[in-house]
Amino acid sequence: MVLFTTKFVQKASLFVSFGGLVTTFVTTFLPLWKTMNSDLNEMENWYEGLWHMCIYTEEVGIHCKAFDSFLALPPDTFAGRVLMCISIATGILGVVAAFFGLRGVEIGAGQERMKRNLLILGGVFVVVSGVTTLAAVSFMAYVMVVKFWDDDRPEVMPGWEYGEAMFSAWFAGLLLVVGGSFLFVAVCMGDHEVKLQTEMIARCQEQRPRSLHYRKTEII
């Protein structure tokens, strides 16, 4: 338990948040959100992401094509792209704010209240980043399941299934939420340490006059 100091929790939270941000950024541009394999032609595999659609064949390899129009995107892909961009933006703001709020960073040294506010602001941004990532991937997963089990879809026509990027996005969102939450824990730990230090100083100040009084009494 000695290792879990305020400084350690701050650094660990920032490290987890940064890992979630990097994973979110990489996942956003991967063309592996959806995968589809046709029973009629097992040599072809289709992949779809937020920005590209790809087809893999053993003869040609993988060939990707970007979506033609932003407004012509399917609703789930459109929402996923917007939410993931918001997640990246808020994640960057949160990590930067939390970094300048760390103990040991010279910028803002001595201004503990400002550093505390930066940690809180960073935690809010990081949690929002995680929530938007989870919302994006969960919404796309829900739409995919609904379309896959749609009775109007012909049985011959294959349906989209979960790709590796979706699991990566869930993991990234979880990391961001955990990292942002522990930034709040670090703030609470810092407040508790300040409270203990204030109480110790108050006790020392109360004991000093008494000792002097006792000495004067003894001399008399």
Disulfide bonds with the S-S distance in Angstrom:
Cys54-Cys64 1.97
